């Protein structure tokens, strides 16, 4: 089954809102064996919306739209849907009841616009929206599945997970699709590809995708077979040929990010971590605590930008700062040792550097970062020189820090 995802809204087209919905929908569809081969965005124009839906239905098995289902005048998707499927809007009693109950619980008077949310395309299957008032709208006609959902990300995800994915999965494609991920860190995409080529690896009956990010490169094998056994055999054969060539860079063969992998290791060990940050400005602490359940491993974080703060809060010696400067291996080491001692954590991360765009010198240019990981048995500090703007330098620094912690955690395993 092939799918297209269409995001609707002037705010998407103008760039005022970043389209995260399409990425989530694509990931969920791919996970059940539906190939998302096109994504597009369209503004709040009824003719444009109708044209994209019609074109999608002519070319794809599954057409998904998100956005334009609210109570305001610019939310016009439902009218476009009615023209495409030759139906009219009809008040749905269950939707009206759900809307009325929701506003009663909120203690807010319901407007005519809110009541209009109960007007739905006649003949559509309505998918429950547990987090909002706009249900998903689904048509299943002539071998084509069409689904329109709210643009609010949390509402969209709820409809996808509880309604759309189970429906499409039950429909099935008649083929079995198998995926295998190899998550790498510390090797650029181009060099990774060159190593595979030099090693003689050529995809055999599978599709190999390179998915690069500042947190590494994920390789994904995709195999399709008449049944699960055939698809698995194809994936296994390719994995066994590919993996030995890049083994040293692979941190996981599951579909997980570097952050997910490291926090999983911390929970499984179990172990705790604290961070002392200068140039990364609390980014590492944020990443570690973004993960639900982070209280199991995260002890504390300290952002010490000024030299006085490094001395007072982390125990960095004044003479170390005077002799080597704040951006140095020696200061990074003392920051890590200081937060390790004061927090009582099993591991500590420290960063100090020049994120730019100003502050660099010929001896210490913008992008120079020292990153350290400490534990009671010792401290390791790496010197890195990153390119990119301020945000990129910080993100790259944070991910190197996580990878250094990963090495410590895996070496400590029996």
Buried (B, 14 or more C-beta within 10 A) or exposed (E): BEBBBBBBBBBBBEEEBEBEBBEBBBEBBBEBBBBBEBBEBBBBBEEBBBBBBBBBBEEBBBBBBBBBBBBEEEBBBBBBBBBBBEBEBBEBEEBBEBBBEBBEEEEEEBEEEBBBBBBBBBEBEBBBBEBBBBBBBBBBEEEBBBBBBBBBBEBBBBBBEBBBBEBBBEBEBEEBBBBBBBBBBEBEBEEBBEBBEEEEBEBEBBEBEBEBEBBBBBBBBBBBBEEEEBBBBBBBBBBEBBBEBBEEBBBBEEBBBBBBBBBBBBBEBEBBBBBBBBBBBBBBBBBBBEBEEBEEBBBBBBBBEEBEBBBEBBBBBEEBBEEBBBBBBBBBBBBBBBBBBBBEBBBBBBBBBBBBEEBBEEEBEBBBBBBBBBBEEEBBBBEBEBEBEBEBBBBBBBBBBBBBBBEBBEEBEE
